[in-house]
Amino acid sequence: MSTELSGARALVTGATAGIGRTVAVRLAALGAEVVVHGRNARRGAEVVEEISAGGGRGRFVAADLSDPADVGRLAAAAGDVDVLVNNAGIYRFEDTPGTTAEMFDTHMAINTRAPLLLVGALAPAMAARGHGAIVSLSTMAATTPARGAGVYGASKAALESLTRVWADEFGSRGVRVNAVRSGPTRTPGTAEMGEDALRTVTRATVLGRPAEAAEIAEAVLFLVSPQASYITGTVLEARGGEPAIA
Ligand SMILES: NC(=O)c1ccc[n+]([C@@H]2O[C@H](COP(=O)([O-])OP(=O)(O)OC[C@H]3O[C@@H](n4cnc5c(N)ncnc54)[C@H](OP(=O)(O)O)[C@@H]3O)[C@@H](O)[C@H]2O)c1
């Protein structure tokens, strides 16, 4: 148990699985009190137990981020936070003719609107206290065309754009806002996609393998940490490198 973040409170969305779960457990191990968010109460309780077993402090708050009222309820239940990690996200794949209005709206609601509402609800209090760190999870599909991932990539490209706006809006009052652009990562979400789909995305990396959730979590933790004190408005690439045109 370290004390680097002792006295800080963090909200990690989508902390019941994958990258978010790892971030939540690591933040708690650094001394932060962590609000573990998700929808699945059983897995939320497991994460809180894992945090407690490591000597940390955590509590679970359930909310469906596709519902703006529930996002508001989550922000109120979290209270004043020093760290916000906008991690929860969905990724469904479809070509353009197959993309429905509902699929577009759901991606934008969960991947883009929910972070917007959380930053709007929580960043002003961070700014009033003169400090805070916000990190959002993006994807290589935000900048690299990925077949079938148009809507997913667009929802995260919008999130990256908002990241730069938030950095400007809150930066002079001590709040840093960044994003991590992740490559293919082994999580329950990508396990559902299947090994073949993960292998296909992995071909777009130089390292030639998917990341482990812990490797992406480390990039998030760096941006949250005091070591990143002069870094804001950036998108840190943790995508395994971009292969050259051959
Ligand atoms: N894995 C990758 O290869 C990869 C690559 C690039 C970027 N990313 C980004 O990294 C983030 C995490 O990805 P992951 O693969 O770790 O995710 P994952 O394993 O699919 O887990 C998703 C998490 O988000 C939560 N969530 C999903 N929909 C929600 C909703 N409507 N309301 C509230 N919570 C919701 C889930 O909570 P419940 O299950 O409790 O509902 C779960 O905790 C996402 O933003 C994703 O776009 C992932």
The ligand as a Gaussian input file, in Angstrom:
#p B3LYP/6-31G(d) Opt

LIG

0 1
 N      -10.345000      -3.488000     -24.697000
 C       -9.860000      -2.858000     -25.754000
 O       -9.277000      -3.470000     -26.684000
 C       -9.968000      -1.361000     -25.841000
 C       -9.244000      -0.694000     -26.828000
 C       -9.340000       0.702000     -26.943000
 C      -10.138000       1.396000     -26.049000
 N      -10.845000       0.736000     -25.101000
 C      -11.709000       1.518000     -24.215000
 O      -11.391000       1.227000     -22.876000
 C      -12.570000       1.281000     -22.075000
 C      -12.722000      -0.013000     -21.291000
 O      -12.779000      -1.100000     -22.203000
 P      -12.800000      -2.611000     -21.701000
 O      -12.488000      -3.455000     -22.879000
 O      -12.015000      -2.727000     -20.447000
 O      -14.366000      -2.763000     -21.340000
 P      -15.234000      -4.055000     -20.932000
 O      -14.373000      -5.188000     -20.519000
 O      -16.222000      -4.263000     -22.023000
 O      -15.997000      -3.458000     -19.653000
 C      -16.873000      -2.373000     -19.867000
 C      -17.132000      -1.646000     -18.582000
 O      -17.999000      -0.540000     -18.881000
 C      -19.212000      -0.666000     -18.150000
 N      -20.367000      -0.269000     -18.953000
 C      -20.673000      -0.631000     -20.219000
 N      -21.831000      -0.081000     -20.604000
 C      -22.283000       0.643000     -19.551000
 C      -23.432000       1.438000     -19.312000
 N      -24.402000       1.581000     -20.204000
 N      -23.548000       2.029000     -18.110000
 C      -22.611000       1.879000     -17.161000
 N      -21.505000       1.137000     -17.317000
 C      -21.347000       0.530000     -18.500000
 C      -19.309000      -2.138000     -17.760000
 O      -20.036000      -2.227000     -16.557000
 P      -21.074000      -3.431000     -16.225000
 O      -20.558000      -4.655000     -16.900000
 O      -21.071000      -3.485000     -14.737000
 O      -22.366000      -2.995000     -16.800000
 C      -17.844000      -2.516000     -17.566000
 O      -17.412000      -2.159000     -16.265000
 C      -13.727000       1.570000     -23.040000
 O      -14.020000       2.942000     -23.041000
 C      -13.183000       1.147000     -24.392000
 O      -13.778000       1.829000     -25.459000
 C      -10.781000      -0.629000     -24.976000

